[in-house]
Amino acid sequence: MDWQPVNESILDEALAPNEIQKIRMKRQDAVQQGAPDPVAEIVTAVPAEIRSRIAAGGRTRLRGSGQDIPRELRWVAVALARWRCLVRFSLGVTEERTADWNRANRVLDDLSSGAYVLADDGGDSTPRPHYSGRPIRWGPRTRNGVM
């Protein structure tokens, strides 16, 4: 599995050229008024969220730096970055983009629950500790008479 960094070039994949132009103008206005760069915040937050969801699942090792995500989750990063930019800069959100955002959030939920496991390139097929996904049962176990 290949891990790639997420940077501002993700917006070229996520948005149309006219949307990027509007974002640049609004971004420049925000920075001139002394606000933190909103695009940089979005580009930093997207891989952080994906990595935290992978870590929460406990079944895939994190690789690379804090901005790296698995290549197979690039579309999730694109959908999240697109949604956050469109909402942050008050641009139009279509039904298709909303559906992409919803699909991306379902994948993130599956990553956090451990239901979505990424192939690990570190030798062992399953990282340690391994969680089978079954709920932990506390207390005495009954074996129905079998020792």
C-alpha positions as CSV (number, residue, x, y, z in Angstrom):
1,M,0.0,0.0,0.0
2,D,1.4,3.4,-1.0
3,W,1.0,6.4,1.2
4,Q,0.8,9.8,-0.4
5,P,1.0,13.3,1.1
6,V,-2.1,15.6,1.0
7,N,-1.4,19.2,-0.1
8,E,-3.1,22.0,-1.8
9,S,-3.0,20.3,-5.1
10,I,-5.9,18.2,-3.9
11,L,-8.2,21.2,-4.5
12,D,-7.4,20.9,-8.3
13,E,-8.9,17.4,-8.2
14,A,-11.8,18.5,-6.0
15,L,-13.0,21.7,-7.5
16,A,-13.8,23.4,-10.8
17,P,-11.4,26.2,-12.0
18,N,-14.0,28.9,-11.4
19,E,-14.6,27.6,-7.8
20,I,-10.8,27.7,-7.2
21,Q,-10.7,31.3,-8.4
22,K,-13.5,32.3,-6.0
23,I,-11.8,30.5,-3.1
24,R,-8.5,32.3,-3.9
25,M,-10.2,35.7,-3.7
26,K,-12.0,34.9,-0.5
27,R,-8.9,33.3,1.0
28,Q,-6.9,36.4,0.2
29,D,-9.5,38.6,1.8
30,A,-9.5,36.5,5.0
31,V,-5.7,36.5,5.3
32,Q,-5.6,40.3,4.7
33,Q,-8.0,40.8,7.6
34,G,-5.7,38.8,9.9
35,A,-7.6,35.5,10.0
36,P,-5.6,32.2,9.7
37,D,-5.4,30.8,6.2
38,P,-8.7,28.8,5.8
39,V,-7.4,26.6,2.9
40,A,-4.3,25.6,4.9
41,E,-6.5,24.6,7.8
42,I,-8.7,22.5,5.5
43,V,-5.7,20.8,3.8
44,T,-4.2,20.0,7.2
45,A,-7.4,18.8,8.8
46,V,-8.4,16.3,6.1
47,P,-5.4,13.9,6.4
48,A,-5.4,14.3,10.1
49,E,-9.0,13.1,10.3
50,I,-8.4,10.2,7.9
51,R,-5.3,9.1,9.9
52,S,-7.2,9.4,13.2
53,R,-10.0,7.2,11.9
54,I,-7.4,4.6,10.7
55,A,-5.7,4.7,14.1
56,A,-9.1,4.3,15.8
57,G,-9.8,1.1,13.9
58,G,-6.7,-0.4,15.3
59,R,-6.2,-2.8,12.4
60,T,-3.9,-0.8,10.1
61,R,-0.5,0.6,10.8
62,L,0.0,4.3,10.1
63,R,2.8,5.1,7.7
64,G,4.6,8.2,6.6
65,S,4.2,11.7,8.0
66,G,1.2,13.4,9.5
67,Q,0.0,14.5,6.0
68,D,0.2,11.1,4.4
69,I,-2.8,8.9,3.6
70,P,-3.2,5.6,1.8
71,R,-3.6,6.0,-2.0
72,E,-6.8,4.1,-2.0
73,L,-8.3,6.7,0.3
74,R,-7.4,9.7,-1.9
75,W,-11.0,10.0,-3.2
76,V,-12.1,10.3,0.5
77,A,-9.7,13.2,1.0
78,V,-10.9,14.8,-2.2
79,A,-14.6,14.5,-1.1
80,L,-13.8,15.9,2.3
81,A,-11.7,18.8,1.1
82,R,-14.3,19.6,-1.6
83,W,-17.2,19.7,0.9
84,R,-15.3,21.7,3.5
85,C,-14.2,24.3,0.9
86,L,-17.6,24.6,-0.6
87,V,-19.3,25.1,2.9
88,R,-16.5,27.3,4.2
89,F,-16.6,29.7,1.2
90,S,-20.4,29.5,0.7
91,L,-20.2,28.0,-2.8
92,G,-22.9,25.7,-4.3
93,V,-23.1,22.1,-3.2
94,T,-24.7,19.7,-5.7
95,E,-26.5,16.5,-4.8
96,E,-23.6,14.5,-6.4
97,R,-21.1,16.2,-4.2
98,T,-23.3,15.7,-1.1
99,A,-23.5,12.0,-2.1
100,D,-19.7,11.8,-2.4
101,W,-19.3,13.4,1.1
102,N,-21.8,10.9,2.6
103,R,-19.9,8.0,1.0
104,A,-16.6,9.3,2.3
105,N,-18.1,9.6,5.8
106,R,-19.4,6.0,5.7
107,V,-15.8,4.9,4.8
108,L,-14.5,6.9,7.7
109,D,-17.0,5.3,10.1
110,D,-16.0,1.9,8.8
111,L,-12.3,2.8,9.3
112,S,-12.9,3.8,12.9
113,S,-14.9,0.7,13.7
114,G,-12.3,-1.6,12.2
115,A,-14.7,-2.9,9.6
116,Y,-12.6,-1.4,6.8
117,V,-9.1,-2.8,6.9
118,L,-6.4,-1.5,4.6
119,A,-3.8,-3.9,3.2
120,D,-0.6,-3.6,5.1
121,D,2.7,-3.5,3.3
122,G,4.8,-4.2,6.4
123,G,5.3,-7.9,6.1
124,D,2.7,-9.4,8.5
125,S,-0.7,-9.6,6.9
126,T,-2.4,-8.5,10.1
127,P,-0.9,-5.9,12.4
128,R,-0.6,-6.6,16.1
129,P,-2.7,-6.4,18.1
130,H,-5.4,-8.0,16.0
131,Y,-9.0,-7.2,16.7
132,S,-11.5,-9.6,15.2
133,G,-14.3,-7.2,15.4
134,R,-16.3,-9.3,17.9
135,P,-17.5,-7.5,21.0
136,I,-15.5,-8.2,24.2
137,R,-17.4,-10.2,26.7
138,W,-16.6,-9.6,30.4
139,G,-17.3,-12.0,33.2
140,P,-17.4,-15.7,33.5
141,R,-17.9,-17.7,30.4
142,T,-20.3,-20.6,30.3
143,R,-19.2,-23.5,28.2
144,N,-22.3,-25.6,28.6
145,G,-20.6,-28.4,30.6
146,V,-17.5,-28.6,28.3
147,M,-14.2,-28.0,30.0
